């Protein structure tokens, strides 16, 4: 999952550094992730993992770091299993 997220971040994040050089807990917004890029990233993640972000997870903290994105995607996948 981490590699897939990093690939999407490289493709869609518009960051000044390669995603493979970013620490897993680094603040992506401080590095340069814009609001527009975060929406593009969200759409890419939805497609790549065949998920849909519920409204309560559409917030800055869901996308603040690679770790946060992984936790959010894992939570969505877990919720889907339970439903």
PELINQUI-V906343 format. One record per helix or strand. SS is the DSSP state (hx for helix, st for strand). FROM is the first residue (numbers start at 1). TO is the last residue. If there is no record, write none. Layout:
# PELINQUI-V906343
SS&FROM&TO ; SS&FROM&TO
This chain:
# PELINQUI-V906343
hx&2&12 ; hx&19&21 ; hx&28&31 ; hx&35&49 ; hx&55&57 ; hx&60&62 ; hx&66&82
